[in-house]
């Protein structure tokens, strides 16, 4: 008996303590979203970042009016998005046609994932003030789409009021809404828990253990694809692509069609945040044909494009840029996504953290929260994930944005 007790005290007990300590440490790390950003920055761009959707839209409209003083035929159109709770949601479109030769068109869109519109609109505003020069506009038209998902921007959700992810909802092929995501039912329970959100429950504190168990059973690339691809079956689930095009997608069709019509070359950049290495601007297109790939490599020479050849990559159905490309199949089209990384989701811990934040927010939106504190914390986490408050982060991503525009615009318009 004594021997057994001794084995327990000197053998198993410390081991259990170490395991518990490690689990506690990892769970605290897992819940912590703070980063000591120390990126090298030399300028202050923080004034471009908006406080809310309304201010951002006001700035966008003012800037468009300013541009109409300088350039010919500048147009601003606001399209209302129907809502059950909010009568002031618009997608705003600024179009500046090429002033002499209609050779190239640049499309820059923000807020396809509503809450990502804070950063996307900051980039648009910066672009409008810095890059819309008479030289550029001589042979290049510019179409700026502000807040494709204004509901999500205003109410800090990724998705629309109908829970639809617009980057899974934009049709470029027939039968999009009948697409079967074979892997999704397998991850359904993990990513769509039932009941109200209790952030401090054991299941949430140790979410990473549950998730790692799933990764062990499948594999990270398989799970990533199943989760992120988009699904058309579960209307309250994560990454729901809808049953029909959302109203703004239908409304944007003729605008995009007419704007693209006169041009030979079209570069469409859709602005996103939340995926990838923190502070890094990722170039992240959906897979392209070999010719398109070569064109893109030339345009972005000197930068690393995240092609679909790494484990971190996933493909989506119903993406917004692909939808634009399909409107005019004959054009020389350059479809691109800019992704500004926030939580190091290229690593397992970061990607689990990201998905956990999305799970809790979606669960809370549909099922409610156990406490007001849970609601505040979960919403704050989601906002921070897509709109980091770190000024160092904000300045660093803008510096990279300035650099890439400076490099690619002359190439694109030459
Ligand atoms: Zn996004």
Boltz pocket constraint, residues with backbone or C-beta under 6 A from the ligand:
constraints:
  - pocket:
      binder: B
      contacts: [[A, 113], [A, 116], [A, 167], [A, 271], [A, 272], [A, 273], [A, 274]]
      max_distance: 6.0
